[in-house]
Amino acid sequence: MQKFKILSACLAFFFGVSLALSPIAKAQEVAGLKVQPAIIEEKADPGQIFSSALSATNLSSDTKTFYIIKRDINGLSPSGAPIFAGEEEETGFEVSSWIKVSQESITIAPGQIGKVFFTVEVPKDASPGGHFGGIFLSSAPKRPEETGIGIGYQVGTIISLQISGEIFEEAQIREFRTNRMIFSQPEVTFITRVENIGNVLVRPRGPLEITDFFEKKVATLRMNDSGAAVLPKSIRQFEISWQGEGLTFGRYQAVMSFVYGQEERKTISRTLSFWVLPLNIILPVVGGILGLILLVFVLVKLYIRRKLREIRSITEGANHQNHLEIKERELSYSQKEAPFSRLALIATVLLISTLFFLVVLFFFFA
């Protein structure tokens, strides 16, 4: 009896996730099981009853029997993978107990399609808002005891119901950040975590606008353009990357704006700043400035020494008194006029000013 993990197509459309077949499957297994539709979305009233069906295609080369299992979904992981509830666990938006299936298993010949008919009976006291679960086909007759992300051996159809009543659509951005604060190249990953504090699904999507230091728009990205959903009372993480072109330098600002809501269009937004500092350009420039200051310092020092030696050679035939007077004037020239000291002061001021400018540039606009 072959075992299958959750088929990626069943959940990718609804949750925006991709769950592949088991990577440890045997090489001779050429296919598995396909279930359609991937998702059934309905709006219903308390007490309403409706019927539907799913189609299961046996893609393997053997006749197989699959067992029908109903599951509830109690949330999503930060990456969007569904978290399945335990057998007796209350999620607050259960649906599996409302599903009535007339059969416990289905046998499908190779390449054939089998039908699973079911009825959904919404209780009269059903709470308004979203309810989420599904019907899965399993190669094992016993329901797996494990709960959590990545429950295997099943493929199936997600059922999403929105029960009429007091619908509350509300979401907030819990976090909006980049993977770093300073980048040597314009390759930035933006991460945002959205919390759904309402009682129905929300599908936040919208533009992420990036502007430079001069408030010129340099890029517009689309976050969650596929419309992946966030379940009620859960948090989901979204990511998108930006890669700038040409020479980029300085402080940038990113504004993330999400739009969501079916009953009423709502908007939430957050702002952040980040830096692009191409060190491969900045370091040589700063090094060149410091090198130029040092070169000027050394050249002027050598010039002063040469002039002092010329003065000594001119005064060599003078009497002792004149010699002392000249030495005194030289000493006075060296100490009082202090061209070397003034030069050192200028060089020090230039160096400190350069470092101060870089520090201000970094911290004032960060």
C-alpha positions in Angstrom: 0.0 0.0 0.0 1.6 3.2 -1.1 1.8 6.2 1.2 1.4 9.8 0.0 2.2 13.1 1.6 -0.1 16.1 1.1 -0.3 16.9 -2.6 1.0 20.4 -3.3 -1.8 21.4 -5.6 -4.5 20.9 -3.0 -3.3 23.6 -0.7 -1.2 25.9 -2.9 -4.2 27.7 -4.4 -5.8 28.4 -1.1 -2.9 29.0 1.3 -0.1 29.9 -1.1 2.0 27.0 0.0 3.8 24.2 -1.8 3.9 20.8 -0.3 5.5 18.2 -2.5 5.2 14.5 -2.6 7.4 12.6 -0.2 11.1 13.0 -1.2 11.7 9.4 0.0 9.2 7.8 -2.3 10.4 4.8 -4.2 11.8 5.5 -7.6 9.4 3.1 -9.4 6.4 5.1 -8.1 5.6 7.1 -11.3 2.6 8.9 -9.9 0.2 9.2 -7.0 -3.3 10.6 -6.5 -4.9 13.8 -7.7 -7.9 15.3 -6.0 -10.1 18.1 -7.5 -11.2 20.7 -6.8 -8.3 21.9 -4.6 -10.7 24.1 -2.6 -14.4 24.6 -2.1 -15.4 28.1 -0.9 -19.0 28.8 0.1 -21.0 31.4 1.9 -23.7 29.8 4.0 -26.4 30.6 6.6 -26.8 28.9 9.9 -29.0 25.8 9.4 -28.2 25.6 5.7 -27.5 22.3 4.0 -25.7 21.9 0.7 -24.1 19.0 -1.2 -21.0 18.7 -3.3 -18.4 16.2 -4.5 -14.7 15.8 -5.2 -13.0 13.8 -7.9 -10.1 11.6 -7.2 -7.8 10.3 -10.0 -5.6 7.3 -9.5 -2.3 8.2 -11.2 -0.5 5.0 -10.3 -0.3 1.7 -12.2 -2.2 -0.3 -9.5 -5.8 -0.4 -8.3 -5.9 1.3 -5.0 -8.3 1.8 -2.1 -8.3 5.1 -0.3 -9.9 5.9 3.0 -11.9 9.1 3.5 -10.8 11.3 6.5 -12.2 14.6 7.6 -9.9 17.2 9.2 -10.1 20.6 10.8 -7.5 23.3 10.3 -6.7 25.4 13.3 -4.1 27.8 11.9 -1.2 28.5 9.6 2.5 28.5 10.3 4.4 31.7 9.6 5.3 30.4 6.2 1.7 29.6 5.4 1.6 25.8 5.9 -1.7 24.6 7.4 -1.7 23.3 10.9 -4.2 20.5 11.4 -6.2 20.1 14.5 -6.2 17.0 16.7 -9.2 14.7 16.7 -11.0 16.3 19.6 -9.4 19.7 19.5 -11.6 22.7 19.3 -10.3 25.4 16.9 -13.1 27.9 17.1 -13.8 27.5 13.4 -14.5 23.8 13.0 -16.1 22.3 10.0 -15.3 18.6 9.9 -18.2 17.6 12.1 -20.6 19.3 9.7 -19.4 17.1 6.8 -21.4 13.9 6.1 -19.9 11.4 3.8 -21.9 8.3 2.6 -18.8 6.1 2.3 -15.7 5.3 4.3 -13.4 4.4 1.4 -13.2 4.4 -2.4 -11.4 2.0 -4.7 -10.1 3.4 -7.9 -8.6 1.5 -10.9 -5.4 2.8 -12.6 -6.0 6.0 -14.5 -9.7 6.1 -13.4 -11.6 8.8 -11.6 -13.7 8.2 -8.5 -16.3 10.4 -7.0 -16.7 11.2 -3.3 -20.1 12.8 -2.5 -20.7 14.6 0.7 -23.1 17.0 2.4 -22.4 19.9 4.6 -25.0 20.5 7.4 -24.4 23.9 9.0 -25.7 23.9 12.6 -28.3 26.5 13.4 -26.0 27.9 16.2 -22.9 28.0 14.0 -20.7 31.0 14.9 -20.4 33.6 12.2 -17.2 34.0 10.3 -14.8 31.6 8.7 -14.7 27.8 9.2 -12.0 25.7 7.7 -11.3 22.0 7.2 -11.2 19.4 4.5 -11.8 16.0 3.1 -8.7 13.9 2.6 -8.0 10.5 1.0 -5.5 8.4 2.8 -3.8 5.1 1.9 -4.2 4.0 5.6 -7.6 3.1 7.1 -6.6 4.6 10.5 -6.6 8.3 11.0 -3.0 9.5 11.8 -2.7 10.4 15.4 0.0 13.1 14.8 -1.1 16.7 14.5 0.7 19.8 13.3 2.4 20.9 10.1 3.1 18.4 7.4 0.8 15.5 8.2 1.4 13.0 5.5 -0.2 10.2 3.6 -3.1 12.4 2.5 -4.4 14.4 -0.4 -7.7 16.1 -0.5 -9.9 19.2 -0.9 -10.0 22.2 1.4 -13.4 23.4 2.5 -13.7 27.1 3.5 -17.1 28.3 4.7 -18.1 31.8 5.6 -21.1 31.7 7.9 -23.3 34.8 7.7 -23.8 36.9 10.8 -21.6 39.5 12.5 -18.6 39.5 10.2 -15.5 41.2 11.6 -12.7 41.9 9.1 -9.6 43.4 10.8 -5.9 42.9 10.3 -2.7 44.6 11.4 1.0 44.6 10.5 2.8 43.1 13.4 6.3 43.5 11.9 7.8 45.1 8.9 11.6 44.9 8.5 14.5 44.1 6.2 16.9 41.2 6.6 19.6 43.8 7.5 19.8 47.5 8.2 22.9 48.3 6.0 23.6 46.8 2.6 26.8 47.0 0.6 24.7 46.2 -2.5 21.1 47.1 -3.4 19.8 43.6 -2.7 17.2 43.8 0.0 14.7 41.3 1.4 11.6 42.8 3.0 9.7 40.8 5.6 6.3 41.6 7.0 4.1 39.7 9.4 0.3 40.2 9.2 -2.0 39.3 12.0 -5.7 38.6 11.3 -7.7 39.6 14.4 -11.0 39.2 12.7 -13.3 36.2 12.3 -13.0 35.6 8.5 -10.1 35.1 6.0 -8.2 38.1 4.9 -6.0 38.3 1.8 -3.7 41.3 2.3 -1.9 42.5 -0.8 -0.5 45.7 -2.0 2.4 47.9 -3.2 5.7 48.3 -1.5 7.2 51.6 -2.6 10.9 52.4 -2.3 12.2 56.0 -2.4 15.7 57.4 -2.2 17.2 60.2 -0.1 15.8 62.8 -2.5 12.3 61.2 -2.2 12.4 59.9 -5.7 10.6 56.7 -6.2 13.0 54.0 -7.4 10.9 50.9 -7.3 7.4 49.5 -6.7 6.9 45.9 -5.6 3.8 43.9 -5.1 3.6 42.0 -1.8 1.5 38.9 -1.7 0.3 39.4 -5.3 -1.0 35.8 -5.4 -3.5 36.7 -2.6 -2.4 34.1 0.0 -4.8 34.0 2.9 -4.3 34.7 6.6 -6.6 32.7 8.9 -8.5 34.3 11.7 -6.6 34.6 15.0 -3.3 33.8 13.3 -0.2 35.5 11.9 1.4 34.9 8.5 4.7 36.1 7.2 5.3 37.4 3.7 8.6 38.2 2.0 9.7 40.0 -1.2 13.1 41.0 -2.5 14.3 44.1 -4.4 17.5 44.4 -6.4 18.4 47.9 -7.5 20.2 48.8 -10.7 23.1 51.1 -11.4 24.9 53.1 -8.7 22.9 53.2 -5.5 24.0 55.0 -2.4 22.5 56.5 0.7 19.4 56.2 2.8 16.2 54.7 1.4 12.7 54.5 2.7 10.2 51.7 2.1 6.4 52.1 2.6 4.4 48.9 2.8 0.6 49.3 2.1 -1.8 46.4 2.3 -5.4 46.4 1.1 -7.8 43.7 2.3 -11.5 43.1 3.0 -14.5 41.8 1.2 -17.3 43.6 3.0 -15.3 46.8 3.2 -11.9 47.7 1.6 -9.4 48.5 4.3 -5.8 49.7 4.3 -2.9 49.2 6.6 0.7 50.4 6.2 4.1 50.6 7.8 7.3 52.5 7.0 11.0 51.7 7.4 14.4 53.0 6.4 17.6 51.3 5.3 21.0 52.2 4.0 22.9 51.2 0.9 26.6 51.9 1.3 28.8 50.5 -1.4 31.9 49.9 0.6 33.9 49.0 -2.5 33.5 52.7 -3.5 33.4 54.4 -0.1 36.5 52.8 1.4 38.9 53.8 -1.5 37.5 57.3 -1.4 38.0 57.7 2.3 41.4 56.1 2.1 42.4 58.5 -0.7 41.3 61.5 1.4 43.3 60.3 4.4 46.3 59.5 2.1 46.2 62.9 0.6 46.2 64.6 4.0 49.1 62.5 5.1 51.0 63.3 1.9 50.5 67.0 2.3 51.6 66.7 5.9 54.9 64.9 5.0 55.7 67.3 2.1 55.3 70.4 4.1 57.4 68.9 6.9 60.2 68.1 4.5 60.0 71.7 3.0 60.4 73.3 6.4 63.4 71.1 7.3 65.0 72.1 4.0 64.5 75.8 4.6 66.0 75.4 8.1 69.1 73.8 6.7 69.5 76.7 4.2 69.3 79.2 7.0 72.0 77.3 9.0 74.4 77.2 5.9 74.0 81.0 5.3 74.9 81.9 8.9 78.0 79.7 9.2 80.6 82.5 8.9 79.0 84.8 11.4 80.4 85.6 14.9 79.4 83.6 17.9 77.0 86.3 19.0 75.3 86.5 15.6 75.3 82.7 15.6 73.5 82.7 18.9 71.1 85.3 17.7 70.4 83.3 14.5 69.9 80.1 16.6 67.6 82.0 18.8 65.6 83.3 15.8 65.5 79.8 14.4 64.2 78.5 17.7 61.7 81.3 17.9 60.6 80.6 14.3 60.2 77.0 15.1 58.4 77.4 18.3 56.5 80.7 18.1 55.6 80.7 14.4 55.2 76.9 14.6 54.4 76.2 10.9 54.7 72.5 11.6 52.4 72.7 14.6 49.8 74.6 12.5 50.1 72.0 9.8 49.6 69.2 12.3 46.5 71.0 13.6 45.1 71.5 10.1 45.6 67.8 9.3 44.1 66.7 12.5 41.0 68.9 11.9 40.6 67.6 8.4 40.8 64.0 9.7 38.3 64.6 12.5 36.0 66.4 10.1 36.0 63.5 7.7 35.3 61.0 10.4 32.6 63.2 11.9 30.9 63.6 8.5 30.8 59.8 8.1 29.4 59.3 11.6 26.7 62.0 11.1 25.8 60.5 7.7 25.4 57.1 9.2 23.5 57.9 12.4 21.5 61.0 11.6 19.6 59.4 8.7 19.5 55.8 9.9 
